[in-house]
Amino acid sequence: MSNGPQIMHLVLFKWKGDARDEQIAAVLDGLRGLKSIPGIVELHAGRNFCARSQGFDTALMVRFTNRAALDAYSPHPAHRAVVDGLINAIRADSLAIDYEIED
């Protein structure tokens, strides 16, 4: 029985004007620490260097085993700690896209 296709979860973050580099670095460290959440196959986070970013500074890419793993990720305590404890204080905007990975 198949668990369904893998899922790609992409998030772009735009930070408030007064966000400090050390706050953004803490967010990146926190996001990278989520790799151990069950169902995550791959996770990368980093700062943007592209001139076409429209103000989005940081990206997160997570590949999940399936949609159920994505659904379990959002309420996971480790994820909530990063979002509520680090991201929300400096986030001006974010954009998320989830899609199935086709082989």
N, C-alpha and C positions, 0 to 999 in steps of 0.2 A: 504494500500500500504506500502510495506516494504522499509526502507531506506538502506537496505543492512546490511551485518554483521558488527559488531564492528571491529575496527582496533587497533592493538598493534604497537606502534612506539618505537623502542629501539635505543638509541644512546650511543656509547662509545666514550669517549674523552681521548686523550693522550695530555698532556700539554708540552710546551717547558721547557727545563731544568732550565730556570731562572724564571719560574712561581712561585710566592710567595703564601704561604698558604692563605693569606688574599684575594688574587685575586681569588683563587679557591673557597673560602668561598662565595665571592660576586657572582660568577657564580651560585653556588648552591642556594643561596638566590633568585637570579633573576629567575632561572628556576622554583623553587618552587612557585614563585609569578605568574606563568603563569596559575595556576589552574582555574582561572576565565574566561579564553578564552572560548567562546561558543563551545560546541561540545566535550569538555574534560570531560570524566567520572572519570578518575583517573590519578594522576601524582605523581611520586616519583623520587627523584634524590639523589645520595649519592656517597661517596668515596669508592673505592674498598679496600678490605682486602684479596682478594684471591691471592695466589702466582702464579696462572696460567694466569694472566691478559695480558701477553705479552706487558706490558708497558701502557695499558689503565688504567687510574686512576679513572675516574668518569663515572657514568652511569646515563642515563635518561630513564625512562619508562613512556610512556603516552598511555592511552587507550582512543580512540575516539569513538564517537557514530557511525560513518560510514566514508567511504572514503572521502566524501565531507567535513567533518569536518577536516580531516587530510589535505586536499588540502587548506582549508582556514587558517590553522594554520601557515604555512610557511611564507606567506606575512603579517600576522597580525602584527600591529605596536608594540605590546608588545613583541612579539617573536623577531622581527627584532631588537628591542632595546637591548635585552639580547645578541643576536648573535653579532651584530655589535659593541655594546658598551662594552661587557665584554668578550665574548668567543674568538672572532677573535684575540684579542691582545695576548692571551697566548696559543692558540691551535696549536699543532704540527700536529695532525692527528685526524680524527674521522671516525667512522663507523656507518652507520645507517641501520636498517632493519625494514621493515614494513610488517605486515602480517595480514590476516583475522583471527579473533578468531572464532573457531568452538565450538558450544555447544554440 
